[in-house]
Amino acid sequence: MSRIRTAVSIVFRVFLAAILAVTACTPALAISRLKDMVNIEGVRDNPLIGYGLVVGLNGTGDSLKNAPFTQLSIQTTLERLGVNTRGETMQTKNTAAVMVTANLPAFATQGSRMDVSVSAMGDAKSLQGGTLLVTQMMGADGQIYGLAQGPVVIGGFSAQGQAATVTKNVPTAGRIPNGALVEREIGYQLAAAKSLRLSLRNPDLTTAMRIATAVNAYLGGAVATALDPATVRLDIPASYTGGATGLLTDIEQIKVTPDKPAKVVINEQSGVVVMGADVRISTVAIAQGNLTIRINETPQASQPNPMAGGNTVVLPRSQVQVDEGSAARMVAMPEGVSLQKLVDGLNALGVGPRDIISILQAIKAAGALQAEIEVIG
């Protein structure tokens, strides 16, 4: 009986190991929902901008001598309230001129609220404890779409003494949660649309075709058409319940496997290198060596004998060491090597991110890197 149990246990372990091996060899598919891959043309936020004043600062506002626009704004605001200050000398530091920005959400209705960002324009030290006065928020067409007002919330602070200053984050920029009221709506009738265009967030021809195929298979008709790598057109059937809104609600949960090009993204400033899983290189040999020069200065003072006279002089003593990277090795990369093999080979050379950037650019120049290199930063 114990032998039977032992044999069953061995068979089960072998079967489990086979399953794990097959699972490990199976590539993971990045299946995504349609709503996470596309944007609907015409459904977007609209940037708004305004100019206003933040008051109530504890002496950390603009100095009116260096920020004359702040003084003019204060005078204009007071004149609207019936106070004439023209020709008077102002010395207040409790007010700061700011730019107010916001994004008007799609389908925002009149009376709804949105967040706004406040940023100082002059030489204000901090906006802590300030309150934004009523500010008109305008769109790119010059129309007023919102009114902003309220206490400014900042994520930093600044403290200053006679010999030291402490600053955390940026105290001259902050936000007002729900600080603006929508005064004008942007008219867009989504339900009345006869056709829609889906804009891919990561344009790719294969992905666009897969989206169109998946939508047509789900609806059972030729509804979706891939126009280009970035656009898929949807023709709304006249008999479809709910129109365009109902169609989008039904198809936004469709799962699609996106495709992506082989790309290497390099940030020259930070030294960050990001390589996609499809990056391949042809047969190539890589060698990396660094030339390091070290110069140590140890000056020595030469003092003459007191009886002999003379002056004390400083004699230079320099030690120069040159390291040509004699420990560097050459590594051969076979045809069609994968990303993991490429990374392992570069790590075997003991190179850092900066050297990896140079090596990848050299491989690309040699025509052995089968991927696109994008340099940012």
Secondary structure, DSSP 8 states (H G I E B T S, - for coil): -HHHHHHHHHHHHHHHHHHHHHHHHS-----EEGGGTEEETT---EEEEEEEEEE--SS-S--TTT-HHHHHHHHHHHHHTT---TT------SEEEEEEEEEE-TT--TT-EEEEEEEE-SS-S--TT-EEEEEEEE-TTS-EEEEEEEE-EES-EEEE-SS-EEEES-TTEEEEEEEEEE-S-----STT-SEEEEEESS--HHHHHHHHHHHHHHHTSS-EEEEETTEEEEE--TT-TTHHHHHHHHHTT-EE------EEEEETTTTEEEE-TT-EE-SEEEE----EEEEEE--EEE---TTT----EEE--EEEEEE--TT--EEEE-TTB-HHHHHHHHHHTT--HHHHHHHHHHHHHTT-EESEEEEE-
